[in-house]
Each structure stands twice: as C-alpha cells, then as structure tokens.
Amino acid sequence: MSKVFITQEKMRKNIAGDFVQQFDLTPALKYGKMEVLIPAGRALFAPVLTIRTLKEKLADFSDDDYLLTVGDPSVIAAAAMIAGEKNNGRVKILKWDRIEHDYISIQLDTSGKAV
C-alpha cells in the first residue's frame, strides 16, 4: 500500500485554545496511508536526531510513496534528499492545487534516467 509521508505536522490553536491540525490534509488520503515524519514544533535544530528519524521512517521509501511537503523548509529539504537517496533519485511530491482544491502528484527525478 502506498504511503503519504507528511514532512512535518503543522498545528495551530483553535478558539478553545486546543491545538488542532493547521491544514486539512484528508484530500491526500486518496494517494495512500498518511504518516507524519516529524512532529509539530520540532525543527532541524537537532539535526542528528532529525536526520536519524527521517532515515528510519523513510527506510522503505519507494515509487509507490509520496512526500506531502508541509512545515519547516529545512525538514522538507532533508526529507526529500533522504527519500531520493532511498529511491534511486526519484521522489513523488504532492502539491496543493488551489484552483482544483486537490493535490496533484509531481515526480522529481535526479537519476538522469527520467522517462
């Protein structure tokens, strides 16, 4: 089964003062089961721990999987680098289309063997 790896959880406080998801990511469910890579609030200030976590969670990243790029740009960059490393330079990213109100898949390929 395909997985959608959310690079970083984004939270905000609601009117009651509770933390809730900042964005509704449910439209991405059509691409696979969602998994958060880095929890909210933890940025790349502890690079060794963050990189280790990303490597563990992306260990089996394949052509069937996607990155949903949300959060700290440094976490997004690290996740994309690691996913590409695990999958021979290929990474599919889900990009929000604000006109269609849905995600579209974009494949990045740094292998030099793009089809």
C-alpha positions as a Markdown table, in Angstrom:
| # | Residue | x | y | z |
|---|---|---|---|---|
| 1 | Met | 0.0 | 0.0 | 0.0 |
| 2 | Ser | 1.2 | 3.5 | -0.9 |
| 3 | Lys | 2.2 | 5.9 | 1.9 |
| 4 | Val | 2.0 | 9.6 | 2.1 |
| 5 | Phe | 4.8 | 10.9 | 4.3 |
| 6 | Ile | 3.8 | 14.3 | 5.8 |
| 7 | Thr | 7.2 | 16.0 | 6.3 |
| 8 | Gln | 6.1 | 17.9 | 9.4 |
| 9 | Glu | 2.9 | 18.2 | 11.4 |
| 10 | Lys | 1.5 | 21.7 | 11.4 |
| 11 | Met | -0.6 | 22.7 | 14.4 |
| 12 | Arg | -2.5 | 25.9 | 15.5 |
| 13 | Lys | -4.6 | 26.8 | 18.4 |
| 14 | Asn | -8.3 | 26.9 | 17.9 |
| 15 | Ile | -10.8 | 29.3 | 19.6 |
| 16 | Ala | -10.9 | 27.0 | 22.7 |
| 17 | Gly | -7.1 | 27.1 | 23.0 |
| 18 | Asp | -6.7 | 23.5 | 21.9 |
| 19 | Phe | -4.0 | 22.5 | 19.3 |
| 20 | Val | -5.5 | 21.2 | 16.1 |
| 21 | Gln | -4.2 | 20.5 | 12.6 |
| 22 | Gln | -3.5 | 23.7 | 10.7 |
| 23 | Phe | -4.4 | 22.2 | 7.4 |
| 24 | Asp | -7.0 | 19.7 | 6.3 |
| 25 | Leu | -4.8 | 17.0 | 4.6 |
| 26 | Thr | -7.5 | 14.5 | 4.1 |
| 27 | Pro | -7.7 | 15.0 | 0.3 |
| 28 | Ala | -4.2 | 13.3 | 0.2 |
| 29 | Leu | -5.7 | 10.1 | 1.6 |
| 30 | Lys | -6.5 | 9.0 | -2.0 |
| 31 | Tyr | -2.8 | 8.6 | -2.5 |
| 32 | Gly | -2.2 | 6.3 | 0.5 |
| 33 | Lys | -2.0 | 5.9 | 4.2 |
| 34 | Met | -0.6 | 9.1 | 5.9 |
| 35 | Glu | 2.3 | 9.1 | 8.2 |
| 36 | Val | 3.9 | 12.1 | 9.9 |
| 37 | Leu | 7.7 | 12.2 | 9.7 |
| 38 | Ile | 8.5 | 15.0 | 12.2 |
| 39 | Pro | 6.0 | 16.2 | 14.9 |
| 40 | Ala | 4.9 | 19.8 | 15.2 |
| 41 | Gly | 7.3 | 22.2 | 16.8 |
| 42 | Arg | 10.5 | 20.1 | 16.3 |
| 43 | Ala | 12.5 | 21.7 | 13.5 |
| 44 | Leu | 16.0 | 21.0 | 12.3 |
| 45 | Phe | 17.7 | 22.5 | 15.4 |
| 46 | Ala | 18.8 | 19.0 | 16.4 |
| 47 | Pro | 20.0 | 17.8 | 13.0 |
| 48 | Val | 21.5 | 14.4 | 14.1 |
| 49 | Leu | 18.2 | 13.3 | 15.8 |
| 50 | Thr | 16.0 | 14.7 | 13.0 |
| 51 | Ile | 18.1 | 13.1 | 10.2 |
| 52 | Arg | 18.1 | 9.8 | 12.1 |
| 53 | Thr | 14.3 | 9.9 | 12.5 |
| 54 | Leu | 13.8 | 10.7 | 8.8 |
| 55 | Lys | 16.2 | 7.9 | 7.7 |
| 56 | Glu | 14.3 | 5.4 | 9.9 |
| 57 | Lys | 10.9 | 6.5 | 8.8 |
| 58 | Leu | 11.8 | 6.7 | 5.1 |
| 59 | Ala | 13.9 | 3.5 | 5.0 |
| 60 | Asp | 11.5 | 1.8 | 2.7 |
| 61 | Phe | 10.5 | 4.8 | 0.5 |
| 62 | Ser | 9.6 | 3.6 | -3.0 |
| 63 | Asp | 8.0 | 4.7 | -6.3 |
| 64 | Asp | 4.6 | 3.9 | -4.6 |
| 65 | Asp | 5.1 | 6.6 | -2.0 |
| 66 | Tyr | 4.7 | 10.3 | -1.8 |
| 67 | Leu | 6.0 | 13.3 | 0.2 |
| 68 | Leu | 3.4 | 15.8 | 1.3 |
| 69 | Thr | 5.7 | 18.8 | 1.9 |
| 70 | Val | 4.4 | 20.8 | 4.9 |
| 71 | Gly | 6.4 | 22.6 | 7.6 |
| 72 | Asp | 10.0 | 23.8 | 8.1 |
| 73 | Pro | 11.8 | 24.1 | 4.7 |
| 74 | Ser | 14.9 | 22.5 | 6.2 |
| 75 | Val | 12.9 | 19.5 | 7.2 |
| 76 | Ile | 11.3 | 19.3 | 3.8 |
| 77 | Ala | 14.7 | 19.5 | 2.1 |
| 78 | Ala | 16.2 | 16.8 | 4.3 |
| 79 | Ala | 13.2 | 14.5 | 3.8 |
| 80 | Ala | 13.4 | 14.9 | 0.0 |
| 81 | Met | 17.1 | 14.3 | 0.0 |
| 82 | Ile | 16.7 | 11.1 | 2.1 |
| 83 | Ala | 13.7 | 9.9 | 0.1 |
| 84 | Gly | 15.5 | 10.4 | -3.2 |
| 85 | Glu | 18.6 | 8.6 | -1.8 |
| 86 | Lys | 16.5 | 5.6 | -0.8 |
| 87 | Asn | 14.7 | 5.5 | -4.2 |
| 88 | Asn | 17.4 | 6.0 | -6.8 |
| 89 | Gly | 16.9 | 9.7 | -7.1 |
| 90 | Arg | 13.1 | 9.5 | -7.6 |
| 91 | Val | 10.6 | 11.2 | -5.3 |
| 92 | Lys | 6.9 | 12.0 | -5.9 |
| 93 | Ile | 5.6 | 15.1 | -4.1 |
| 94 | Leu | 2.0 | 16.1 | -3.6 |
| 95 | Lys | 1.4 | 19.7 | -4.5 |
| 96 | Trp | -1.7 | 21.5 | -3.5 |
| 97 | Asp | -3.6 | 22.9 | -6.5 |
| 98 | Arg | -5.6 | 25.9 | -5.0 |
| 99 | Ile | -7.8 | 26.1 | -8.1 |
| 100 | Glu | -8.9 | 22.5 | -8.1 |
| 101 | His | -8.8 | 22.3 | -4.3 |
| 102 | Asp | -6.9 | 19.0 | -4.5 |
| 103 | Tyr | -3.4 | 17.5 | -4.5 |
| 104 | Ile | -1.6 | 16.7 | -7.7 |
| 105 | Ser | 1.4 | 14.4 | -7.9 |
| 106 | Ile | 4.7 | 15.7 | -9.3 |
| 107 | Gln | 7.6 | 13.3 | -9.9 |
| 108 | Leu | 11.1 | 14.6 | -9.4 |
| 109 | Asp | 13.9 | 12.5 | -10.8 |
| 110 | Thr | 17.6 | 13.3 | -10.3 |
| 111 | Ser | 18.8 | 10.0 | -11.6 |
| 112 | Gly | 19.2 | 11.2 | -15.1 |
| 113 | Lys | 17.0 | 8.4 | -16.3 |
| 114 | Ala | 13.7 | 10.2 | -16.3 |
| 115 | Val | 11.1 | 8.6 | -18.6 |
